[in-house]
Amino acid sequence: TQLLEQSPQFLSIQEGENLTVYCNSSSVFSSLQWYRQEPGEGPVLLVTVVTGGEVKKLKRLTFQFGDARKDSSLHITAAQPGDTGLYLCAGCGAGSYQLTFGKGTKLSVIP
Amino acid sequence: EAQVTQNPRYLITVTGKKLTVTCSQNMNHEYMSWYRQDPGLGLRQIYYSMNVEVTDKGDVPEGYKVSRKEKRNFPLILESPSPNQTSLYFCASSRWTGNDPQHFGDGTRLSIL
């Protein structure tokens, strides 16, 4: 099983601040997905990164896939209270159909 | 509306009493999977299925069974539940594989006393 390590585990910031969440592994992944989960609900896909070095933007969220396809980051600019939630990265190792999730980063944005 | 439906949403039961959590998707997806989510441990895959009659173990399959007799349904069976299976369970589906965007159900909170 490929492991995905997310950091930080918890993050509490003021509205308007910037933040970065990391997702790292020693294994190569075919692609990495980022999800956001709110209490009482299932995770919802934010983005999938496929190509090494790829950068994708979703409004104030910027996702990057490492050149070696072993790591990814999520950067949020000018965080808002609506960004509060659990952020999860997930991926399948090369040649595998089993999906592995990181343990998540719990983000709280204080108004 | 495209969705993954799990039932029940909440269940409190006792050790050893067999139970089944149903999962159904209406998107004609090939890939379906079950996860459990526990504090500090994150989402862990229990079983996944690539197609009808094709299932495989995830990271934590012990104590669980699944079946995939039809494309749309993927029930999770606990033959003899134990307290360590108390958890929040999610079913998910995707078009082809784990590399595709996963659509999750709303979750089933199971308490085994």
Interface residues (C-beta under 8 A of the other chain):
Chain A: T1 S30 S31 Q33 Y35 G40 E41 G42 P43 V44 L45 T48 L88 A90 G91 C92 S96 Y97 Q98 L99 T100 F101 G102 K103 G104
Chain B: V4 Y31 S33 Y35 G40 L41 G42 L43 R44 Q45 Y48 M50 D56 G58 D59 F90 A92 T97 G98 N99 P101 Q102 H103 F104 G105 D106 G107
